[in-house]
Structure formats: C-alpha cells, structure tokens
Amino acid sequence: MKADFYETLGVQKGADEKELKAAFRKLAMQFHPDRNPGDQACEHKFKEIGEAYETLKDPQKRAAYDRFGHAAFENGGMNGGGQGFGAGGFADIFEDIFGDMMGGGRQRRSSGGRERGADLRYNMEITLEEAYAGKTAQIHVPASISCTDCSGSGAKPGTQPVTCSMCGGNGRVRAAQGFFSIERTCPTCHGRGQTIKDPCSKCAGQGRVTEERSLSVNIPAGIEDGTRIRLSNEGEAGLRGGPSGDLYIFLSVKPHEFFQRDGADLYCKVPISMTTAALGGQFEVATLDGTQTRVKVPEGTQNGRQFRLKSKGMPVLRQPNIGDLYIQVAVETPQNLSKRQRELLEEFEQLSSKDNSPQSSGFFARMKDFFESFGE
C-alpha cells in the first residue's frame, strides 16, 4: 500500500507551495542516489518523494488526491501520478527546485559572449560656493575601454571568434546523472558560446584595455550633498564588444566656515557685543551671491534671535526658487574688563530695575515661589 503523499514529504495537508518546495528540497538532497550509491532503499525513497511532490505541486492533481487519494490516479486517471512519473519528469522538477544552485537553470548568455561592462564610481568633493553657482568639472577616470585593434571582439585583427564546439554556442552543457540531468556552464567557453583561437595581442582576447579618460561633468546649481550623477555608457567597457557600464559621480559638499545648510536655506551664527544688543546697531554679512547685506539689530536684542534674509540662501535644483539666509546672533559677554569698565558696569547694575531684565527677574521670582510652596 502506498504511503500518504503528505506523510512522504513530512508536511501538513494544508501546506502551501512554499512549504512543499522546502520539504521536497530537503528530502531530495538527503536521499539523492549520488549521495547514497548502491542504496536501493534510498533510491526507492527518492522516487517516492518525487512522485509525491509532482502530484501535490499541481493544484488539479492535488485536489483530486485530497478527495480520492491514490485511487484518483489508477487506471490512467488524471493522466499522472505514479503511473506517468519517470526520469524525465523528475529531471524537470529537480531542475526547477535546484536550478538556482546549479548556475541559473535555463538562463543563457548573450550571443557571442558579449557582456555588459561594470558600473564605476567616482567620488567628487565640491565647495558650498560651487554648489551654489554650479560648475563644469573635468575628471580623470581610469577605466577599461574597447580595444581599437580588434574593435572589441578580442580576436586577432583579421580573424573572428568561432562557435564553441563543446556547447554549440549555447554557453551551457547538459550532463545526465542517475534519474535526472543537470545543466552547467560550458567549461570550454565559460558560458560565452564562442571561443577565440587567435586572441588580440593588445587586449589579450578581452576586447578591452585600461586607459585614463578625461570627462566633463556638469554640476548644476543647487546640488545637494550626497547627490549621485549618472553618466550613461561611461563606465567600464563591455567584454568582447558588449555594452559599456555607467559611471556614477557621488558628490559631497565640504563644510563651510560660516554657513550651515538645510535644504535650500542657509544658517549663519554672528557674535555681537553686549552693548550692540542692548543699544541696537547694525553689521554686514557676506552672502554666497557675492554681495554684502546689512543686518539691523534692534535695541534690546536677546541672545539667539534670528534675522531672515529672504532669497539669500541656496538655489533649488532645477527650479527658479531660492532659499533664505537666517542670521542668528550670539550676544558676547565682555571679558578682560578694565577698572573703569567694571565701575561703570557695577553702577549700571545698581541703577538697573526689573524692567531692564524682565526674563531673569520673572524667572527668579517664579523660582522663589516654587521653593516657598514646599514650606506650606
């Protein structure tokens, strides 16, 4: 009497396709005849798990099996089951499950062994001023380019690559092993489908040589730190005439001495004297557009106050908009006072009232009330 297919695979009756495949993979590897040479019991078990999986992976066959059991496939029923399962059917199942482990299953190389070249990366550092205005930069990139002697074919001038005699140009060969066959990359042409009898002396049959190239890169105004610029077909040349890869320029913007950037806005911290903050005044700041802008400081300006200079920030990439510049003042406490300066400050302190320093007066008044509340 045949064993239950679900028990054969070691899964529950409600197992999904993923669980079925995982169970079959594990058991097929365990009882594979090549791993157990001469073991008839393993060979029989190997056939059983293949028959079970071939039935349960098919929704129609599985539905019939769930309803009628093994009887669904007797006398040619459903045109399958154990009656129709043979070496060829199992080979297809095994290749479907393990194809990714055997080099990609039925995938083929491109004709003539032409392979796309690798993408290249180039790191470029620019200043904030260059990011503001934009620029055209010249870079020198060592990379593989197509061989001019053989026009990228890899064959000696006057000759051509020939079809691989081992695989017939397919790039892959099939070998029978026991009850199934496995497809592998052709060992002669390494999957290219062609071989070169007389390689080009300049490129040694690779179809490409390494040289340093000079390229022009356009850096648009408003570019941000971390931006990636792609130059199509400027990467490494393809193998044996294949298409070139791409070149990616990764930009980083140097930290600036005065400005910090946040998107399109700029921030600048400017120290001012205590007297300027108290009495009011003005100062000038340079901006990235090459001009100077006057900032007026009102009387009684507090530390940390920001002043907005509209449209003095960074341009927005590929847009007409321009960000703003925010000036934050830092009130500097006087140091190294002379005797007379100290006397004047002490006199000022004696003449000061709560109205002169409302924030500090209010804070300490609230703090006093807070402590007194503990004694109540």
C-alpha positions as CSV (number, residue, x, y, z in Angstrom):
1,M,0.0,0.0,0.0
2,K,1.3,3.4,-1.0
3,A,2.2,5.9,1.8
4,D,0.3,9.1,2.1
5,F,1.9,11.8,-0.1
6,Y,1.8,14.4,2.7
7,E,3.4,12.0,5.1
8,T,6.1,11.2,2.5
9,L,7.0,14.8,2.3
10,G,6.5,15.4,6.0
11,V,4.1,18.3,5.7
12,Q,0.5,19.0,6.9
13,K,-2.4,18.6,4.5
14,G,-2.8,22.4,4.3
15,A,0.8,23.1,3.4
16,D,1.3,25.8,0.8
17,E,3.5,25.7,-2.2
18,K,6.5,27.2,-0.4
19,E,6.3,24.6,2.4
20,L,6.0,21.8,-0.2
21,K,9.0,23.0,-2.1
22,A,11.1,23.4,1.0
23,A,10.2,19.9,2.2
24,F,11.0,18.4,-1.2
25,R,14.3,20.2,-1.5
26,K,15.4,18.9,1.9
27,L,14.4,15.3,1.3
28,A,15.8,15.2,-2.3
29,M,19.2,16.3,-1.1
30,Q,19.1,13.6,1.7
31,F,18.0,10.6,-0.4
32,H,19.7,11.6,-3.7
33,P,21.2,8.4,-5.3
34,D,24.6,10.2,-5.8
35,R,24.8,10.7,-2.1
36,N,23.8,7.1,-1.4
37,P,25.4,5.0,-4.1
38,G,24.1,1.4,-4.2
39,D,21.5,2.0,-1.5
40,Q,18.2,0.6,-3.0
41,A,16.1,1.9,-0.1
42,C,17.3,5.5,-0.7
43,E,16.7,5.1,-4.4
44,H,13.1,3.9,-3.7
45,K,12.5,6.8,-1.2
46,F,13.9,9.2,-3.8
47,K,11.3,8.1,-6.3
48,E,8.5,8.3,-3.7
49,I,9.2,11.9,-2.7
50,G,9.5,12.9,-6.4
51,E,6.1,11.3,-7.1
52,A,4.5,12.9,-4.0
53,Y,5.8,16.4,-5.0
54,E,4.9,16.0,-8.6
55,T,1.3,15.4,-7.6
56,L,0.9,17.9,-4.8
57,K,2.5,20.8,-6.6
58,D,-0.2,20.6,-9.3
59,P,-3.4,22.2,-8.0
60,Q,-5.7,20.0,-10.1
61,K,-3.9,16.8,-9.2
62,R,-3.7,17.8,-5.5
63,A,-7.5,18.5,-5.4
64,A,-8.1,15.0,-6.9
65,Y,-5.7,13.4,-4.5
66,D,-7.3,15.2,-1.5
67,R,-10.7,13.9,-2.5
68,F,-10.0,10.3,-3.8
69,G,-6.5,9.5,-2.5
70,H,-4.3,7.3,-4.7
71,A,-7.4,6.0,-6.5
72,A,-7.6,9.2,-8.4
73,F,-4.6,8.2,-10.5
74,E,-5.4,4.5,-11.0
75,N,-6.3,3.2,-14.5
76,G,-4.8,6.4,-16.1
77,G,-6.9,8.8,-14.0
78,M,-5.7,12.4,-14.2
79,N,-3.1,11.3,-16.6
80,G,-0.4,11.3,-14.0
81,G,0.5,10.3,-10.5
82,G,2.7,7.3,-10.1
83,Q,1.8,5.8,-13.5
84,G,3.2,8.7,-15.5
85,F,6.2,9.7,-13.4
86,G,9.5,8.9,-14.9
87,A,13.1,10.1,-15.1
88,G,12.3,12.9,-17.5
89,G,9.6,14.3,-15.3
90,F,11.8,14.2,-12.2
91,A,14.6,15.9,-14.0
92,D,12.3,18.8,-14.8
93,I,11.2,19.0,-11.1
94,F,14.7,18.8,-9.8
95,E,15.9,21.5,-12.2
96,D,13.0,23.7,-11.2
97,I,13.8,23.4,-7.5
98,F,17.6,23.4,-7.6
99,G,18.2,25.5,-10.8
100,D,19.4,28.5,-8.7
101,M,22.0,26.2,-7.1
102,M,23.2,25.0,-10.5
103,G,24.1,28.2,-12.1
104,G,20.7,29.6,-13.0
105,G,18.9,26.7,-14.7
106,R,17.9,27.5,-18.2
107,Q,19.3,31.0,-18.5
108,R,21.6,31.7,-21.5
109,R,24.5,34.0,-22.0
110,S,24.1,36.8,-24.6
111,S,25.2,35.9,-28.2
112,G,28.9,36.0,-28.9
113,G,29.9,36.2,-25.2
114,R,29.3,39.9,-25.1
115,E,28.9,41.0,-21.5
116,R,28.0,44.4,-20.2
117,G,30.8,46.3,-18.6
118,A,30.8,47.1,-14.9
119,D,29.5,50.4,-13.4
120,L,32.1,52.7,-12.0
121,R,32.0,55.1,-9.0
122,Y,33.8,58.4,-8.8
123,N,33.8,60.5,-5.5
124,M,33.9,64.2,-6.0
125,E,34.1,66.9,-3.3
126,I,33.0,70.5,-4.1
127,T,32.7,73.7,-2.1
128,L,29.4,75.2,-0.9
129,E,30.2,78.1,-3.3
130,E,30.4,75.7,-6.2
131,A,27.2,74.0,-5.1
132,Y,25.6,77.5,-5.1
133,A,26.7,78.6,-8.5
134,G,27.2,75.2,-10.3
135,K,30.2,74.3,-12.4
136,T,31.6,72.2,-15.1
137,A,34.4,69.9,-13.8
138,Q,37.0,67.9,-15.6
139,I,37.7,64.5,-14.1
140,H,40.2,61.8,-15.0
141,V,38.9,58.2,-14.7
142,P,41.0,55.1,-15.1
143,A,38.7,52.6,-16.8
144,S,38.5,49.8,-19.4
145,I,37.7,51.0,-22.9
146,S,37.0,49.0,-26.1
147,C,40.2,47.7,-27.8
148,T,40.7,49.7,-31.0
149,D,42.9,47.0,-32.6
150,C,40.2,44.3,-32.6
151,S,37.1,46.5,-32.3
152,G,36.3,44.9,-29.0
153,S,35.9,41.3,-30.4
154,G,39.0,40.0,-28.6
155,A,40.2,38.2,-31.7
156,K,43.3,39.0,-33.6
157,P,42.7,41.6,-36.4
158,G,41.6,39.7,-39.5
159,T,40.0,36.8,-37.5
160,Q,36.7,36.3,-35.7
161,P,35.6,34.3,-32.7
162,V,34.2,30.9,-33.5
163,T,31.3,28.9,-32.2
164,C,32.2,26.8,-29.2
165,S,32.4,23.1,-30.3
166,M,31.6,21.9,-26.8
167,C,28.2,23.6,-26.3
168,G,27.3,24.5,-29.9
169,G,27.1,28.2,-29.0
170,N,24.6,27.8,-26.2
171,G,27.1,28.5,-23.4
172,R,25.8,25.6,-21.3
173,V,26.1,21.8,-21.4
174,R,23.8,19.2,-20.1
175,A,25.1,16.1,-18.2
176,A,23.0,13.1,-17.2
177,Q,23.3,11.9,-13.6
178,G,21.2,9.0,-12.5
179,F,17.5,9.8,-12.9
180,F,17.9,13.4,-14.0
181,S,20.2,15.7,-16.0
182,I,21.9,18.9,-14.8
183,E,22.7,21.9,-17.0
184,R,26.0,23.6,-16.3
185,T,28.1,26.5,-17.7
186,C,30.2,25.3,-20.6
187,P,33.8,24.7,-19.2
188,T,35.3,25.4,-22.6
189,C,33.8,28.9,-23.4
190,H,32.8,29.7,-19.8
191,G,29.3,30.4,-20.9
192,R,30.1,32.8,-23.8
193,G,29.1,30.4,-26.6
194,Q,32.3,31.4,-28.6
195,T,36.0,30.8,-28.3
196,I,38.9,32.7,-29.6
197,K,41.7,30.8,-31.4
198,D,43.9,33.7,-32.1
199,P,43.5,36.4,-29.4
200,C,44.3,40.0,-30.0
201,S,47.8,40.8,-28.8
202,K,46.8,44.3,-27.5
203,C,44.0,43.2,-25.2
204,A,44.9,39.5,-24.7
205,G,41.5,38.4,-26.0
206,Q,39.5,40.5,-23.5
207,G,38.3,43.0,-26.1
208,R,39.1,46.0,-23.8
209,V,42.2,47.8,-22.4
210,T,42.6,50.0,-19.4
211,E,43.3,53.7,-20.0
212,E,42.7,57.0,-18.2
213,R,39.9,59.1,-19.7
214,S,39.1,62.8,-19.2
215,L,35.5,63.5,-18.8
216,S,33.5,66.7,-18.4
217,V,30.9,66.7,-15.6
218,N,28.2,69.3,-15.3
219,I,27.4,70.2,-11.7
220,P,24.0,72.1,-11.7
221,A,23.4,75.0,-9.3
222,G,21.7,73.9,-6.0
223,I,23.2,70.4,-6.0
224,E,23.0,68.8,-2.5
225,D,25.4,66.8,-0.5
226,G,25.2,63.1,-1.4
227,T,23.7,63.6,-4.8
228,R,24.5,61.0,-7.5
229,I,25.1,61.9,-11.1
230,R,24.9,59.2,-13.7
231,L,26.9,59.3,-16.9
232,S,25.5,56.6,-19.2
233,N,27.9,54.3,-21.0
234,E,30.9,56.0,-19.4
235,G,31.7,53.0,-17.2
236,E,33.9,50.0,-17.9
237,A,33.8,48.7,-21.5
238,G,31.9,45.5,-22.1
239,L,33.7,42.2,-22.6
240,R,34.2,41.3,-26.2
241,G,32.2,44.2,-27.7
242,G,29.5,44.2,-25.1
243,P,27.8,47.5,-24.0
244,S,29.6,49.7,-21.5
245,G,28.5,50.2,-18.0
246,D,27.7,53.6,-16.4
247,L,29.8,56.0,-14.4
248,Y,28.2,57.3,-11.2
249,I,29.6,60.6,-9.7
250,F,28.9,60.8,-5.9
251,L,29.1,64.4,-4.7
252,S,30.0,65.6,-1.3
253,V,29.9,69.3,-0.2
254,K,32.7,70.5,2.0
255,P,31.8,72.0,5.4
256,H,31.8,75.8,5.2
257,E,33.5,78.2,7.6
258,F,30.4,80.4,8.1
259,F,27.3,78.8,6.7
260,Q,25.4,75.6,7.5
261,R,22.9,74.3,5.0
262,D,19.5,72.8,5.5
263,G,17.9,72.1,2.1
264,A,17.7,75.4,0.3
265,D,18.1,77.5,3.5
266,L,21.4,78.7,5.0
267,Y,22.2,79.5,8.6
268,C,25.0,81.7,10.0
269,K,25.8,82.5,13.6
270,V,27.1,86.0,14.2
271,P,28.5,87.2,17.5
272,I,27.6,90.7,18.6
273,S,28.7,92.8,21.6
274,M,26.5,93.2,24.7
275,T,26.3,96.9,24.0
276,T,25.1,96.4,20.4
277,A,22.5,94.0,21.6
278,A,21.4,96.5,24.4
279,L,21.6,99.8,22.5
280,G,20.9,98.5,19.0
281,G,23.2,98.8,15.9
282,Q,24.0,97.0,12.7
283,F,26.5,94.8,10.9
284,E,27.2,93.4,7.4
285,V,27.4,89.8,6.3
286,A,28.7,88.4,3.1
287,T,26.4,86.1,1.1
288,L,27.1,83.4,-1.4
289,D,25.9,85.5,-4.3
290,G,29.0,87.7,-3.9
291,T,27.2,90.7,-2.2
292,Q,27.1,92.1,1.3
293,T,23.9,92.5,3.2
294,R,23.3,94.9,6.2
295,V,21.5,93.5,9.2
296,K,19.9,95.9,11.6
297,V,19.9,95.0,15.3
298,P,17.0,96.5,17.3
299,E,17.5,97.8,20.8
300,G,17.2,95.1,23.4
301,T,18.0,92.2,21.1
302,Q,18.3,88.9,23.0
303,N,20.8,86.1,22.5
304,G,19.8,83.6,19.9
305,R,17.4,85.9,18.0
306,Q,17.2,85.1,14.2
307,F,17.0,87.5,11.3
308,R,15.7,86.3,8.0
309,L,17.3,87.5,4.8
310,K,14.9,86.5,2.1
311,S,16.3,84.8,-1.1
312,K,19.8,84.9,0.2
313,G,20.1,81.1,0.6
314,M,20.7,78.3,-1.9
315,P,19.1,77.9,-5.3
316,V,16.7,75.0,-5.6
317,L,17.9,72.4,-8.0
318,R,16.5,72.9,-11.5
319,Q,13.9,75.4,-10.2
320,P,13.8,79.2,-10.1
321,N,13.3,79.3,-6.3
322,I,16.0,80.4,-3.9
323,G,16.1,79.7,-0.2
324,D,16.6,82.1,2.7
325,L,19.6,83.0,4.9
326,Y,19.0,83.0,8.6
327,I,21.3,85.1,10.8
328,Q,21.4,84.1,14.4
329,V,23.0,86.5,16.8
330,A,25.1,85.4,19.8
331,V,25.5,88.1,22.4
332,E,29.1,88.1,23.7
333,T,29.7,88.8,27.4
334,P,32.6,91.3,27.8
335,Q,36.0,89.9,29.0
336,N,39.2,91.4,30.4
337,L,37.4,94.5,31.8
338,S,39.4,97.5,32.9
339,K,38.9,99.1,36.3
340,R,36.8,101.9,34.8
341,Q,34.7,99.4,32.7
342,R,34.0,97.4,35.8
343,E,33.0,100.5,37.8
344,L,30.6,101.5,35.0
345,L,29.0,98.1,34.9
346,E,28.6,98.0,38.7
347,E,27.0,101.4,38.5
348,F,24.7,100.2,35.8
349,E,23.8,97.2,37.9
350,Q,22.8,99.4,40.8
351,L,20.7,101.6,38.6
352,S,19.0,98.6,36.9
353,S,15.4,97.7,37.5
354,K,13.3,94.7,36.8
355,D,12.2,96.3,33.6
356,N,15.8,96.1,32.3
357,S,16.0,92.3,32.6
358,P,12.4,91.1,32.6
359,Q,13.2,87.5,31.8
360,S,15.7,86.9,34.5
361,S,13.6,88.8,37.1
362,G,10.5,86.9,36.2
363,F,12.4,83.6,36.3
364,F,13.8,84.0,39.8
365,A,10.5,85.3,41.1
366,R,8.8,82.1,39.9
367,M,11.7,80.0,41.3
368,K,11.2,81.7,44.7
369,D,7.5,80.9,44.7
370,F,8.3,77.3,43.8
371,F,10.6,76.9,46.9
372,E,8.3,78.6,49.2
373,S,5.5,76.3,48.2
374,F,7.4,73.4,49.9
375,G,7.1,75.2,53.3
376,E,3.3,75.5,53.2
